Amino acid sequence: MLSAGLANVQHTKTRKSRAVAILAEELPQVIVGVDTHADTHHVAVVTEYGKPIADQKFATTAAGYSKLLHFITSHGTVSAVGVEGTGSYGAELSRVLAKEELKVFEVNRPNRQQRRIRGKSDPLDAYQAAQSVLAERGISTPKTKDGPVECLRILRTARTSAMKRAQSLSTKSGACSSPRRNRSEPSTAASPHQR
């Protein structure tokens, strides 16, 4: 009796795993494009063949990012996401997507010729971002803003700023190590050579 119950549980598990496998196979592969702005991001979803599925605008808040993730994953298995401006307006979104282990690409600005023909449109820009990822044109890996390269950038920026500040202070205080004849201000005291 115990072995019959165990066999029934195993049969049920097998049936459930087959159902999950079938569902996973039925979900389409989708590519996502995002047109980023300071307050909102416009997201477009296309099939792996480039057919537009849906687009929607989301706020650039934690709640907006949560809704955005639900929106893009509800249309299928996300193969890749193309984001405009991963170093500026899209930086936080890129981090959120990377945390979810989605493949994120930096997408170049939209095609200007298409923008002249159809006009400026956030949905059009988002769809073009998705199409760029699909065609693998005008895309690159976004900077992660961490690691050794970012540390060096921060150090270099701090050094440059400190050097400019020191130069500014030395010029204002009159402390200068250059010969008097090279200074812009005339000397009122006699130099040792004039005595």
C-alpha positions as CSV (number, residue, x, y, z in Angstrom):
1,M,0.0,0.0,0.0
2,L,2.9,2.4,0.8
3,S,4.6,1.6,-2.5
4,A,1.4,2.2,-4.4
5,G,1.1,5.7,-2.8
6,L,4.8,6.4,-3.5
7,A,4.3,5.4,-7.2
8,N,1.3,7.7,-7.5
9,V,3.3,10.7,-6.0
10,Q,6.2,10.0,-8.5
11,H,3.7,9.8,-11.4
12,T,2.1,13.1,-10.3
13,K,5.6,14.8,-10.1
14,T,6.5,13.4,-13.6
15,R,3.2,14.8,-15.0
16,K,3.8,18.2,-13.4
17,S,7.4,18.4,-14.7
18,R,6.2,17.5,-18.2
19,A,3.6,20.2,-18.0
20,V,6.2,22.8,-16.9
21,A,8.5,21.7,-19.7
22,I,5.7,22.0,-22.2
23,L,4.8,25.5,-20.9
24,A,8.5,26.5,-21.1
25,E,8.6,25.4,-24.7
26,E,5.4,27.2,-25.6
27,L,6.6,30.6,-24.2
28,P,8.0,32.6,-27.1
29,Q,11.5,34.1,-27.1
30,V,11.2,37.9,-26.9
31,I,13.6,40.8,-27.3
32,V,13.0,44.0,-25.4
33,G,13.9,47.6,-26.3
34,V,13.9,50.6,-24.0
35,D,13.8,54.3,-24.8
36,T,15.0,56.0,-21.6
37,H,14.2,59.4,-20.2
38,A,14.7,61.1,-16.8
39,D,11.1,60.4,-15.4
40,T,9.9,57.5,-17.6
41,H,11.1,54.6,-19.8
42,H,9.2,53.4,-22.8
43,V,9.5,49.7,-23.3
44,A,8.7,47.7,-26.5
45,V,8.6,43.9,-26.8
46,V,9.2,42.0,-30.1
47,T,9.3,38.3,-31.0
48,E,12.5,36.6,-32.0
49,Y,11.4,37.2,-35.6
50,G,11.0,41.0,-35.1
51,K,7.2,41.1,-34.9
52,P,6.0,43.8,-32.5
53,I,4.0,42.4,-29.5
54,A,3.4,45.3,-27.1
55,D,4.8,48.6,-25.7
56,Q,4.2,50.6,-22.6
57,K,5.5,53.5,-20.5
58,F,6.8,53.0,-17.0
59,A,8.0,55.4,-14.2
60,T,11.6,55.4,-13.2
61,T,10.9,54.3,-9.7
62,A,11.3,51.0,-7.8
63,A,7.6,50.3,-8.4
64,G,7.9,51.2,-12.0
65,Y,10.9,48.9,-12.5
66,S,8.9,46.1,-10.8
67,K,6.0,46.6,-13.2
68,L,8.4,46.8,-16.2
69,L,9.9,43.4,-15.2
70,H,6.5,41.9,-14.9
71,F,5.4,43.4,-18.3
72,I,8.4,42.1,-20.2
73,T,8.4,38.6,-18.7
74,S,4.6,38.2,-19.2
75,H,5.1,38.1,-23.0
76,G,7.6,35.3,-23.0
77,T,11.2,34.3,-22.2
78,V,13.4,37.4,-22.5
79,S,16.4,36.7,-24.7
80,A,18.0,40.1,-24.5
81,V,17.2,43.8,-23.6
82,G,18.4,46.8,-25.5
83,V,18.6,49.9,-23.4
84,E,19.5,53.4,-24.7
85,G,21.7,55.5,-22.4
86,T,23.0,52.8,-20.0
87,G,25.5,55.4,-18.7
88,S,22.9,58.0,-17.9
89,Y,19.1,57.7,-17.8
90,G,19.2,53.9,-18.3
91,A,21.9,53.2,-15.7
92,E,19.6,52.2,-12.9
93,L,17.4,50.1,-15.2
94,S,20.4,48.3,-16.5
95,R,21.5,47.4,-13.0
96,V,18.0,46.1,-12.2
97,L,17.8,44.0,-15.3
98,A,21.3,42.6,-14.7
99,K,20.3,41.6,-11.2
100,E,17.5,39.6,-12.7
101,E,20.1,37.9,-14.9
102,L,18.8,39.3,-18.1
103,K,21.2,39.9,-21.0
104,V,21.5,43.7,-21.3
105,F,23.0,45.6,-24.3
106,E,23.7,49.3,-24.8
107,V,21.9,50.5,-27.9
108,N,23.0,53.5,-30.0
109,R,20.7,56.4,-30.7
110,P,17.8,55.6,-33.0
111,N,18.1,55.9,-36.8
112,R,17.8,59.6,-37.7
113,Q,16.4,58.9,-41.1
114,Q,13.5,56.9,-39.6
115,R,12.9,59.7,-37.1
116,R,12.7,62.3,-39.9
117,I,10.2,60.2,-41.8
118,R,8.0,59.2,-38.9
119,G,8.8,61.9,-36.3
120,K,10.0,61.6,-32.7
121,S,8.2,58.8,-31.0
122,D,9.1,57.0,-27.8
123,P,7.4,53.8,-28.9
124,L,9.2,53.9,-32.3
125,D,12.6,54.5,-30.5
126,A,11.9,51.5,-28.1
127,Y,10.9,49.2,-31.0
128,Q,14.1,50.3,-32.9
129,A,16.2,49.5,-29.8
130,A,14.7,46.0,-29.8
131,Q,15.3,45.6,-33.5
132,S,18.9,46.7,-33.1
133,V,19.5,43.9,-30.5
134,L,17.8,41.4,-32.8
135,A,19.9,42.5,-35.8
136,E,23.0,42.8,-33.6
137,R,23.8,46.3,-35.0
138,G,24.7,49.3,-33.0
139,I,24.9,47.5,-29.7
140,S,27.6,47.1,-27.1
141,T,28.0,45.8,-23.6
142,P,27.1,48.4,-21.0
143,K,29.6,49.7,-18.5
144,T,28.9,48.2,-15.1
145,K,30.2,51.3,-13.2
146,D,32.1,49.1,-10.8
147,G,35.4,47.2,-10.7
148,P,38.9,48.3,-11.3
149,V,38.2,50.5,-14.3
150,E,35.6,52.5,-12.4
151,C,38.0,52.8,-9.4
152,L,40.7,54.3,-11.7
153,R,38.2,56.7,-13.3
154,I,37.2,58.0,-9.8
155,L,40.8,58.3,-8.7
156,R,41.7,60.2,-11.9
157,T,38.8,62.5,-11.5
158,A,39.7,63.2,-7.9
159,R,43.4,63.9,-8.9
160,T,42.4,66.2,-11.7
161,S,40.0,68.1,-9.4
162,A,42.7,68.4,-6.7
163,M,45.3,69.6,-9.2
164,K,43.0,72.3,-10.5
165,R,42.1,73.4,-7.0
166,A,45.8,73.6,-6.0
167,Q,46.6,75.6,-9.2
168,S,43.7,78.0,-8.5
169,L,44.8,78.6,-4.9
170,S,48.4,79.2,-5.8
171,T,47.5,81.7,-8.5
172,K,45.2,83.6,-6.1
173,S,47.6,83.7,-3.2
174,G,50.5,84.9,-5.4
175,A,52.7,82.1,-4.4
176,C,54.5,81.3,-7.6
177,S,57.8,79.6,-8.3
178,S,58.3,81.1,-11.8
179,P,60.9,83.8,-12.4
180,R,59.6,87.3,-11.7
181,R,59.9,88.4,-15.3
182,N,57.3,85.7,-16.3
183,R,54.7,86.8,-13.8
184,S,51.9,88.9,-15.0
185,E,52.0,91.3,-12.1
186,P,54.8,93.9,-12.0
187,S,57.1,93.9,-9.1
188,T,57.3,96.8,-6.7
189,A,60.4,95.7,-4.9
190,A,63.7,95.8,-6.5
191,S,65.1,92.4,-7.6
192,P,68.6,91.3,-6.4
193,H,70.0,92.1,-9.8
194,Q,68.8,95.7,-9.8
195,R,70.5,96.6,-6.5
